[in-house]
């Protein structure tokens, strides 16, 4: 009986040793050999911030310890972000997730705004000239919407949501996406009527070509004038990470940020390949047609580390908070959200 007990104990210890060893080796192999970390990004302009990573992974199987960049429908990014090590998300969502108790760190802003006001048969020169007009707009309840509303408020312009123009105010009619704005501009061009729309790149460039639209305002420049920021634009999309990844692997976080800083130049220099790279990663992508280098420059995909972008990010959160705090989780996030490199 004693021999059996000694044999059983020895066998159990051996089994545990093998199991634990396999577990540690598996984790090590996952990170070092297969690229264990994952990243998600929403379809559309924010996905452009990860194009060079997607290309690197496609060619070599991983980028260091990053093994996968997954593009998802924009409506699914909130859930997908919770299951990934790194995520590109709308700027307000980072604050919302943190305020709801998610243990994340904000590493950088990756899209600095790509929003423009276009017109057809329009002689609008200033924001005040929009009074009495109907403006078609994307992004109801999102960062672009709040930026536009804040700029109107700053000029003392009364605005409301509606379907018909009214004297003394700007009436905003929301549409699902950029194609919805463009169809209104195209119709106006054909009928000889005036139409004004808030639209983002790369859809804005299509509106120039298909509707003969003209640019009335660059909202990034107007936002810069409003905030006094030295950086043109506003934080539209950001990069977040699980806090434990930042704590346990700051070396890779630095490697990732350094690589993503190169992406702005990469997509402009490889404009002929950008759509191809994205379609290969996500066949359903809305960015499935060729984009010129000019269009990609106007998408404003430039990574700015949060150590340099925090003031701009907080200014954007303050603007949202003043209109509706719900999209940021009801309040400004604490300093624990912001990543500080070791």
C-alpha positions as CSV (number, residue, x, y, z in Angstrom):
1,X,0.0,0.0,0.0
2,X,2.8,2.4,0.9
3,X,4.6,1.6,-2.4
4,X,1.3,2.3,-4.3
5,X,1.0,5.7,-2.5
6,X,4.6,6.6,-3.2
7,X,4.1,5.5,-6.9
8,X,0.8,7.5,-7.1
9,X,2.4,10.6,-5.6
10,X,5.4,10.4,-7.9
11,X,3.1,9.9,-10.9
12,X,0.9,12.8,-9.9
13,X,3.9,15.1,-9.5
14,X,5.2,14.1,-12.8
15,X,1.9,14.7,-14.5
16,X,1.6,18.1,-12.9
17,X,5.1,19.0,-13.9
18,X,4.4,18.0,-17.5
19,X,1.1,19.9,-17.5
20,X,2.6,23.1,-16.0
21,X,5.6,22.8,-18.4
22,X,3.3,22.4,-21.3
23,X,1.2,25.4,-20.2
24,X,4.3,27.7,-19.8
25,X,5.8,26.4,-23.1
26,X,2.4,26.9,-24.8
27,X,2.2,30.5,-23.6
28,X,5.8,31.1,-24.6
29,X,5.3,29.5,-28.0
30,X,2.1,31.5,-28.6
31,X,3.9,34.8,-28.1
32,X,7.3,34.1,-29.4
33,X,6.7,31.7,-32.3
34,X,3.1,32.4,-33.4
35,X,2.5,35.9,-32.4
36,X,0.2,35.5,-29.5
37,X,-1.2,39.1,-29.2
38,X,-4.3,40.1,-31.1
39,X,-5.6,43.4,-32.4
40,X,-9.0,44.5,-33.7
41,X,-10.1,47.5,-35.6
42,X,-13.4,48.8,-37.0
43,X,-14.0,48.8,-40.7
44,X,-13.7,52.2,-42.3
45,X,-11.1,54.9,-41.9
46,X,-9.8,53.8,-38.5
47,X,-8.7,50.5,-40.0
48,X,-6.2,52.4,-42.1
49,X,-4.2,53.0,-39.0
50,X,-3.2,49.3,-39.0
51,X,-2.5,48.7,-42.7
52,X,1.3,48.3,-42.4
53,X,0.8,45.8,-39.5
54,X,-1.7,43.8,-41.6
55,X,0.7,43.8,-44.5
56,X,3.6,42.7,-42.3
57,X,1.6,39.8,-40.8
58,X,0.4,38.7,-44.2
59,X,3.9,38.5,-45.4
60,X,5.7,37.1,-42.4
61,X,3.0,35.4,-40.3
62,X,3.3,37.9,-37.4
63,X,4.7,41.3,-36.4
64,X,6.9,40.3,-33.5
65,X,4.5,39.1,-30.8
66,X,1.4,40.3,-32.7
67,X,-0.1,37.5,-34.6
68,X,-3.4,38.9,-35.8
69,X,-5.1,42.1,-36.8
70,X,-8.8,41.5,-37.3
71,X,-11.2,44.0,-38.9
72,X,-14.8,43.9,-37.8
73,X,-18.0,45.8,-38.5
74,X,-17.9,49.2,-36.8
75,X,-21.0,48.2,-34.8
76,X,-19.1,45.2,-33.3
77,X,-16.0,47.0,-32.2
78,X,-17.1,47.5,-28.6
79,X,-17.5,43.8,-27.9
80,X,-14.5,42.8,-30.1
81,X,-12.2,45.2,-28.2
82,X,-12.9,43.4,-24.9
83,X,-11.6,40.1,-26.4
84,X,-8.4,41.5,-27.9
85,X,-5.0,42.5,-26.5
86,X,-4.9,45.7,-28.6
87,X,-7.8,47.6,-30.2
88,X,-8.3,50.6,-32.4
89,X,-11.6,52.2,-31.3
90,X,-13.6,55.4,-31.6
91,X,-12.0,58.0,-29.2
92,X,-15.1,58.2,-27.0
93,X,-15.3,54.4,-26.6
94,X,-11.9,54.2,-24.8
95,X,-13.2,56.6,-22.1
96,X,-16.6,54.7,-22.0
97,X,-14.9,51.3,-21.5
98,X,-12.6,52.6,-18.8
99,X,-15.5,54.3,-16.9
100,X,-17.3,51.0,-17.0
101,X,-14.5,49.3,-15.2
102,X,-12.5,47.8,-18.0
103,X,-8.8,47.5,-17.1
104,X,-7.3,49.2,-20.2
105,X,-4.7,51.7,-21.1
106,X,-4.9,54.4,-23.8
107,X,-1.7,54.3,-25.8
108,X,-2.1,56.8,-28.6
109,X,-4.5,58.6,-30.9
110,X,-4.3,57.1,-34.4
111,X,-6.7,59.1,-36.5
112,X,-6.6,62.9,-36.1
113,X,-9.9,63.6,-37.8
114,X,-11.0,63.2,-41.5
115,X,-14.2,65.3,-41.5
116,X,-15.2,67.9,-44.1
117,X,-18.3,70.0,-45.0
118,X,-19.0,69.8,-48.7
119,X,-21.5,71.7,-50.8
120,X,-23.2,71.6,-54.2
121,X,-24.6,74.8,-55.7
122,X,-23.7,76.5,-52.4
123,X,-22.1,79.9,-51.6
124,X,-21.6,79.2,-47.9
125,X,-18.4,80.9,-46.7
126,X,-18.7,80.7,-42.9
127,X,-20.5,78.5,-40.4
128,X,-23.0,81.3,-39.8
129,X,-24.0,81.0,-43.5
130,X,-25.4,77.5,-42.6
131,X,-28.2,79.1,-40.6
132,X,-31.5,78.5,-42.3
133,X,-30.2,75.5,-44.1
134,X,-30.5,71.8,-43.8
135,X,-27.2,69.9,-43.4
136,X,-26.9,66.2,-44.1
137,X,-24.6,64.5,-41.7
138,X,-23.0,61.2,-40.8
139,X,-22.3,59.8,-37.4
140,X,-25.2,60.6,-35.2
141,X,-24.0,60.4,-31.6
142,X,-20.4,59.8,-32.5
143,X,-17.2,61.9,-32.3
144,X,-17.7,63.6,-35.7
145,X,-21.2,64.6,-34.7
146,X,-20.1,66.1,-31.4
147,X,-17.3,68.0,-33.1
148,X,-19.6,69.6,-35.6
149,X,-22.2,70.5,-32.8
150,X,-19.4,72.0,-30.6
151,X,-18.2,74.2,-33.5
152,X,-21.8,75.4,-34.1
153,X,-22.3,76.1,-30.4
154,X,-19.0,78.0,-30.3
155,X,-20.4,80.4,-32.9
156,X,-23.6,80.8,-31.1
157,X,-25.5,79.0,-33.8
158,X,-28.8,77.3,-32.9
159,X,-29.2,73.8,-34.3
160,X,-31.5,70.8,-34.1
161,X,-32.2,67.5,-35.7
162,X,-34.9,67.5,-38.4
163,X,-36.0,66.9,-41.9
164,X,-36.7,70.4,-43.2
165,X,-34.8,73.7,-43.2
166,X,-36.0,76.3,-40.8
167,X,-35.2,80.0,-40.4
168,X,-32.8,81.0,-37.6
169,X,-31.2,77.6,-37.1
170,X,-29.2,74.8,-38.7
171,X,-31.2,71.7,-39.2
172,X,-29.2,68.5,-39.1
173,X,-30.5,65.5,-41.0
174,X,-28.6,62.3,-40.1
175,X,-27.9,59.6,-42.7
176,X,-26.4,56.2,-42.2
177,X,-23.0,56.8,-43.8
178,X,-21.0,58.7,-46.4
179,X,-22.8,57.2,-49.3
180,X,-26.0,58.6,-47.9
181,X,-24.6,62.2,-47.9
182,X,-23.1,61.7,-51.3
183,X,-26.5,60.6,-52.8
184,X,-28.0,63.8,-51.6
185,X,-25.2,65.9,-53.1
186,X,-25.6,64.0,-56.4
187,X,-29.3,64.6,-56.5
188,X,-28.8,68.3,-55.8
189,X,-26.3,68.6,-58.6
190,X,-28.7,67.1,-61.0
191,X,-31.6,69.3,-59.9
192,X,-29.6,72.5,-59.6
193,X,-30.6,72.8,-56.0
194,X,-28.3,73.5,-53.0
195,X,-27.1,70.8,-50.7
196,X,-24.6,70.7,-47.8
197,X,-23.2,67.7,-46.1
198,X,-20.8,66.6,-43.3
199,X,-18.8,63.7,-44.7
200,X,-15.6,61.9,-43.9
201,X,-12.8,60.7,-46.1
202,X,-12.5,58.6,-48.2
203,X,-16.1,59.2,-49.0
204,X,-15.5,62.9,-49.4
205,X,-13.2,62.3,-52.4
206,X,-15.8,60.2,-54.0
207,X,-18.3,63.1,-53.6
208,X,-15.9,65.5,-55.3
209,X,-15.8,63.1,-58.3
210,X,-19.4,61.9,-58.4
211,X,-21.3,65.0,-57.3
212,X,-19.0,67.8,-58.4
213,X,-19.0,68.9,-54.7
214,X,-16.8,71.6,-53.3
215,X,-15.2,71.7,-49.9
216,X,-16.7,74.4,-47.7
217,X,-14.9,73.6,-44.4
218,X,-12.1,71.5,-43.2
219,X,-13.5,70.7,-39.7
220,X,-10.0,69.7,-38.5
221,X,-8.8,73.2,-39.1
222,X,-11.8,74.7,-37.5
223,X,-11.3,72.5,-34.4
224,X,-7.7,73.6,-34.2
225,X,-8.8,77.2,-34.3
226,X,-11.4,76.5,-31.6
227,X,-9.0,74.7,-29.2
228,X,-5.8,76.5,-30.0
229,X,-4.1,73.2,-30.4
230,X,-0.7,73.0,-32.1
231,X,-1.9,69.8,-33.8
232,X,-4.4,70.2,-36.6
233,X,-7.4,67.9,-36.1
234,X,-9.0,66.1,-33.3
235,X,-8.6,62.6,-31.8
236,X,-11.2,60.5,-33.8
237,X,-9.8,57.0,-33.2
238,X,-7.4,55.7,-30.6
239,X,-5.3,52.7,-29.7
240,X,-6.0,50.9,-26.4
241,X,-4.5,47.8,-24.8
242,X,-5.2,45.5,-21.9
243,X,-3.5,47.0,-18.9
244,X,-1.7,43.7,-18.0
245,X,-0.1,43.6,-21.5
246,X,1.3,47.1,-20.9
247,X,2.5,46.2,-17.4
248,X,4.1,42.9,-18.4
249,X,5.4,43.6,-21.8
250,X,6.3,47.3,-22.2
251,X,9.0,46.4,-24.6
252,X,6.6,45.1,-27.2
253,X,4.2,48.0,-26.6
254,X,7.1,50.3,-27.5
255,X,7.9,48.2,-30.6
256,X,4.2,48.3,-31.7
257,X,3.9,52.1,-31.2
258,X,7.1,52.7,-33.2
259,X,5.9,50.5,-36.1
260,X,2.5,52.1,-36.1
261,X,4.1,55.6,-36.3
262,X,5.4,54.6,-39.7
263,X,1.9,53.7,-41.0
264,X,0.9,57.3,-42.0
265,X,3.8,57.4,-44.6
266,X,3.3,53.7,-45.5
267,X,-0.3,54.1,-46.7
268,X,0.5,57.3,-48.7
269,X,3.6,55.7,-50.3
270,X,1.7,52.5,-51.1
271,X,-1.7,54.0,-52.0
272,X,-2.1,51.6,-54.9
273,X,-2.0,48.6,-52.5
274,X,-4.0,49.8,-49.5
275,X,-7.4,48.6,-50.6
276,X,-5.9,45.3,-51.7
277,X,-4.3,44.8,-48.3
278,X,-7.6,45.6,-46.5
279,X,-9.8,43.4,-48.8
280,X,-7.4,40.5,-48.2
281,X,-7.8,40.9,-44.5
282,X,-11.5,41.6,-44.5
283,X,-13.3,41.0,-47.9
284,X,-16.4,42.9,-46.7
285,X,-14.5,46.1,-46.1
286,X,-16.1,49.4,-47.2
287,X,-12.6,50.5,-48.3
288,X,-12.6,48.2,-51.3
289,X,-11.7,50.6,-54.1
290,X,-8.5,52.4,-54.9
291,X,-7.7,55.5,-53.0
292,X,-5.2,58.2,-54.1
293,X,-2.3,59.3,-52.0
294,X,-4.1,62.7,-51.6
295,X,-7.2,61.0,-50.2
296,X,-5.2,58.9,-47.8
297,X,-3.3,62.0,-46.6
298,X,-6.7,63.6,-45.9
299,X,-7.7,60.6,-43.8
300,X,-5.2,62.0,-41.3
301,X,-3.9,58.6,-40.1
302,X,-1.1,59.8,-37.9
303,X,-0.2,58.1,-34.6
304,X,0.4,60.5,-31.7
305,X,1.4,58.9,-28.4
306,X,-0.9,59.8,-25.6
307,X,1.9,61.5,-23.7
308,X,1.8,64.1,-26.5
309,X,-1.9,63.9,-27.3
310,X,-3.6,63.9,-23.9
311,X,-4.5,67.6,-23.9
312,X,-6.2,67.2,-27.3
313,X,-7.9,64.1,-26.2
314,X,-9.3,65.7,-23.0
315,X,-10.5,68.7,-25.0
316,X,-12.5,66.4,-27.3
317,X,-13.9,64.6,-24.2
318,X,-14.9,67.9,-22.7
319,X,-16.8,68.8,-25.9
320,X,-18.7,65.5,-25.8
321,X,-19.4,65.8,-22.0
322,X,-20.9,69.2,-22.5
323,X,-23.4,67.9,-25.0
324,X,-24.1,64.4,-23.8
325,X,-21.8,62.5,-21.3
326,X,-23.3,59.1,-22.0
327,X,-21.0,58.2,-24.9
328,X,-17.9,58.6,-22.6
329,X,-19.4,56.7,-19.8
330,X,-21.0,59.6,-17.9
331,X,-17.9,61.5,-16.9
332,X,-14.3,62.3,-17.7
333,X,-12.0,59.3,-17.1
334,X,-9.3,59.4,-14.4
335,X,-5.6,59.5,-15.1
336,X,-5.5,55.7,-14.8
337,X,-6.7,55.4,-18.4
338,X,-3.5,57.0,-19.8
339,X,-0.5,54.9,-20.6
340,X,2.9,56.0,-19.2
341,X,5.9,54.3,-20.8
342,X,8.3,52.8,-18.4
